């Protein structure tokens, strides 16, 4: 039963996180002049439009990956007009970075809520930390469920922020390179990044890199959350 409850908490946090991520892409695109995602209903924090667009990535894969490995993976997406992106490459790059920025914001929100709970005496700082235990509850019940949800919100969005900023296709981090290029080099880079084979290779590279990148960055985030703790 504990595993089922943890899986439920995982899924709720996962869906919230990717919905915010994709809604941020869609909202940024709308503000920069592309209403494609807005017309598709993606400028919304409600999970349903994002689930409807990518049911395999938001339902099947997350639940299957958790059942098989105890860790939830998946994806969602927000549509955009490629002609608009080609004509406005810098705006498209900022649109791409809006997703990871929203994940960083969720990390900050989780941190604020964790410290609010500690201040009210609902939570306390644990001696050791794992992905789903960034803060501990003083009592069982609602405090316990809230501690798990906030721990997952903190850790998962830290992971999504780091993973999506790896500058390989099809991840949002390619926008960092696009902001540094102009003219013909930028056009060639965008064309290269749209190649499906390159995207598959990029995902494999990102999957290999995240194991080395995430742990030290998560430790930095934890030491910012709990100053002077020296978590490794």
Buried (B, 14 or more C-beta within 10 A) or exposed (E): EEEEEBBEBBBBBBBBBBBBBBBBBBBBBBBBEBBBBBEBBBBBEEBEBBBEBBEEBBBEBBBBBBEEEEEBEBBBBBBBBEEBBEEBBBBBBBBBBBBBBBBBBBBBBBBEBBBEBBEEEBBEBBEEBEBBBBBBBBEEEEBBBBBBBBBBBBBBBBBBBBBBBBBBBBBBBBBBBBBEBEEEEBEEBBEEBEEEEBBEEBBEBBEEBBEEBBEEBBBEBBBEBBEEBEBE
